[in-house]
Each structure stands twice: as structure tokens, then as C-alpha cells.
Amino acid sequence: MPLSLKGQVFDQCVIPPMSYGCQTWSLTKALIQKLRTAQRAMERKMLGIKPKDRVPCREIRSRTNVVDIVKYVEKQKWKWAGHVARLQDNRWTQRVTEWQLQNGKRSRERQIQRWRDNIVQWKGTTCGRDDRHRERWQDSAEGYILQWMNKAS
């Protein structure tokens, strides 16, 4: 099977199931590392490269030319966040996303990263004001994804 066809099959048949439900994930460094490790292992298998061959990941990615799983996950998460922000009625998805603890306090130790934390970190406290405009939201998507790509590297 030609490598270009293997890449297309990988992008269409492996990445979506591998990232099923990724819109609701809270991306941590450990999760990003697991996703990248699994993807690299699959790409090495596509090329028939063994780990002992010591081929750099960048070279493997340039040969296979497949979508980066972390970039795909971030794009899906950003699209879902825009969808939730544009909801007009009081649906449970919006209520659960904006839910706060009753007493308003979290534990004293290191805080567990919440789903919304990544988006608020990128958009700032204005997250939610201009989010109802689809064009503005889509314009800021590329910056959000690049910010995560740089942070995860």
C-alpha cells in the first residue's frame, strides 16, 4: 500500500476514534505525552521503522505527512467551546460548563485543571462576551491551537 494512502487512512480512520470525546477533555501534559507517544508508535509501524533505528520524530512526521493528534484535539475542543458559547437558551451543556462549587472554594493543594481553564487562559476574562460572533471566534482559533502546540513541545 502506498504511503500516501496509509496517511489518508490514518487521518480518517485512526485519529477520530483515538480522540473520541476529546472536546470535553482537560488537556494535561501527561495526556498530551500519551497521545503523541501512541501516534509516533503508529507512524513508525506505518513506515516499518523500529525504535532501535533511532530515526527522529520530525523525520518520521515529514515522511508520513499525517495530522498531529494534539492539534486535532485542540481544534475540536475550540470548535466545541465556540458552539457552547453561542448557545442562546439555558441548556445543560452551558450550565455544566459554567458551573461553580456551591461554597466557591477548591482544595488547597495544586488545583486540578478544569476544561474551561485552557480557554480562559487564552481568551482572558473576556471569555464569553464576544464569543457569540462566529467569525471572531474562528479568527482566534489558530492562535489558540498554536499556543498549545508551543506549550506542549
MARMILUM-281274 format. One record per residue: x, y, z of N, C-alpha, C, O in turn; residue in three letters. Coordinates in steps of 0.05 Angstrom, whole numbers, plus 5000, padded with zeros to 4 digits. Atoms other than C-alpha are relative to their C-alpha. Example, Ala and Ser with C-alpha at 12.3 -4.5 7.8 and 13.67 -1.06 7.14 Angstrom:
<sites>
501849765000524649105156501850245000503950245013ala;498449764999527349795143498550225014499550445018ser;
</sites>
This chain:
<sites>
501749775000500050005000501850255000503750265016met;498449765001502950684982499850165026497850165040pro;499849854975505051135039497950235001496850285023leu;502049785000500351705017497349895008495850035022ser;502550124993494451235022499949925029497849945042leu;499850064972496750995090499550255017498150235038lys;500449754986496951715113497150095000496150185020gly;502849925001489951855089498349825017496549915031gln;501550194983487251225123500550075029498750065045val;499449934972490851435187498450255008497350255030phe;501449754993487852135185497049965002495750095019asp;502950035001480851885170499049785018496749795027gln;501050234986480351225207501449965027500349805044cys;498750044974485251265266499850245018499150215042val;500049764984485551985290497250055013497050095037ile;502649954987477952075300499249815023498449905044pro;500650174977476851445342501950035023501250005047pro;498049974979483251565380499450255017500150265041met;500649754986480752255400497050035005496050255008ser;502849994996473452075411499350145026500450065047tyr;500849854976470252555460502150205009501950305032gly;497849824992476453005460499050285006500550445019cys;501049734995472053625462499750065030499850295038gln;500549974971470953505536502549945017502349955042thr;497650074985478053315556501350265011501150474998trp;498349794990482153755600502949914994503949735006ser;497450095010488953715566502250075020502750305027leu;497749974982494653605613502549914985502449794964thr;497550075013501953505596500249694998501349594978lys;499850295001501452765613498249884978499049704964ala;501850095021495452665567501250064972501049894954leu;498849935026498953035510502349814994502649734971ile;497750195004505152595520499049734992500249604974gln;501150265007500951965517498949994971499449804957lys;501049995028497452185453502250004980502249864960leu;497749985019503952375419501649744998502449664977arg;498550265000507351725440498549794984499749654968thr;501650195015501651305413500150064970500349884954ala;500049935028501551695348502749944987502949834965gln;497450065011509051635339500549704996501749624976arg;499850295002508750885351498549904975499549734961ala;501550085023503450815298501350094974501349944954met;498649905024507351245248502549834995503149774971glu;497750185004513550815260499249744988500549624971arg;501050255011509450195246499250034971499749854955lys;500749955028506850505181502450004982502349904960met;497549995016513950625157501749765003503649724988leu;498350244995516749975184502650065013504649925010gly;497649914986521750335228499949895028497849905042ile;499950104972523950005293501250225017502850395008lys;498949804982525550425354503150005001504350215006pro;497150024999532750175353501350144976503850184976lys;498949865024533650515284500650295007502250424992asp;499449734990533651185322499550214979501150394975arg;500849805020530051585268498550225016496750165031val;501349784985527952275295497050024993496249964971pro;502949985003520552415304499350204977497450154962cys;500549805021520853025258500349884972498749944954arg;499650135026523452605201497749814994496849794971glu;502250185003518052085212497550154992496050074974ile;502449835006512652625212500150114972498150134959arg;499849895027515352925148499649794979498649844957ser;500550225019515252245114497149924998496049884977arg;502850095000508252055136498050224992496050174980thr;501749775006505252755130497149965010495250024996asn;502750034988499452595177499550235019501350385026val;500949784982495553065222501049945029501049715038val;499150034972498453185292497549975018495750135016asp;502350074983493652885343499450235020497150285025ile;500549794981494653455393498750244986496950374998val;501249785014493053985341497149934993495350114995lys;502750095007486853585320498250035025496050125023tyr;501549994975484553525393499450295008497150365016val;500449724993485554265406498050144981496350304990glu;501949885019481754455343497249915007495350085006lys;502750104993475854015363499050135026496750205028gln;500849874974475854305434499250294995497350385007lys;500649725006475955015407497350034986495850214992trp;502649995014470154875360497749945019495650085017lys;502150064980466054575417499650235019497450305026trp;500249774982467655165463498450234986496850364999ala;501549795014465155645409497149934997495350104999gly;502850085002458855235400498550045026496350145026his;501249974974457455235474499650305007497650385019val;500149714994458855985479497750134984496550334993ala;502149885017453756125423497249905008495350004996arg;502750104992448055745457498450235012499450375030leu;501749784991442356225469498349935024497850095042gln;501850084978437855825515501649885023504149865022asp;498750104976439355535583500349705000499149565016asn;499650295002441654845562501949905021503450055032arg;498350124979445154365609502950024992504650035010trp;497249995008451554385567501350275009503550275019thr;499049744992452355125581500150025030502050135041gln;500149994971450355055654502349845013503649935032arg;497950174990455354485666502750134995504550115012val;497449875006460954875632500650225019502950265026thr;499649764983459955485675499549955030499450135046glu;500750074973458355105739502350065019504650025013trp;498049954979461955325803499249855025496849775028gln;500650134974462454985871498150175016498150425014leu;501949854984456955175920501350195019500550425021gln;498749824981461555445973502250174987503450345000asn;498149845014466255725920502949955006504650104997gly;497350054993472555415948501049734988499549544987lys;498750255009477254895918502149935020502750095038arg;498150104980482254485956502650175000503150324981ser;497649844997488854795980502349914983504050074975arg;497750105016493554345942499850094971498050254964glu;499949925028495254415869497349944987496249724989arg;502650025012488854525830500049814976501849824959gln;500450175024486454005780499050194978497350364981ile;500749835023485954325712497249944990496549714985gln;502750035010478854445690499950044970501750154958arg;500349995029476254415619500250304991501550364971trp;500249725009474955165615502650155006503050374994arg;497549854993481755365645501750064976502950284974asp;498349965024485355275578498950234984500550404974asn;501249795017480455725541500150275014500750475001ile;499849744986480156265595502850105001503350344999val;497149925000487756265598500750134974502250334973gln;499449885027487956415523498350254995499450454986trp;501849785006481856875517500050215022499350445016lys;500049814978482657205584497250015014495649835009gly;502649984986476857425629497850094982495450074990thr;502249925018473057685569498849764986497149794968thr;501050255012471656965550496949995005496149975028cys;502950014997464156965537498750254989496350244982gly;501249765009463057685516499750014970497550054960arg;500149985030464857685442500049724988500449694964asp;499950275011464356925435497649934983497749734969asp;502450065016457456955404500350064971498749994955arg;499549935028460457225339501849784989504249764996his;498650235011462556615300502650074986504649934989arg;497649925016467556985255502350085019504650005015glu;497949934981471357285314501149765014503549745019arg;499250244986471556615349501849844982503949744991trp;498450165018474256265287502750144994504750004989gln;497549855005479456815276502149945022504549935017asp;498150044978482456685345500749705004502349645021ser;499550294997482455925336502949924994504149775009ala;497250075008489255885301502050085022503949935027glu;498249914978492656285356499849825024501849765037gly;500450184978489655835409501449744996502849645014tyr;498750265006492055205375503050025000504449855010ile;497149965000498955485363501250045028503449955034leu;499149964973499455705435500349735014502249695029gln;499950264988498054985457502249844988503549685003trp;497950155013502854695407502850095012504549925016met;497549904989508455145434500349915029502549855038asn;499950064972506654995506500649705004502149625023lys;499750294997506454235496502749904990503549684997ala;497450095011513154205459502149995021504449925015ser;
</sites>
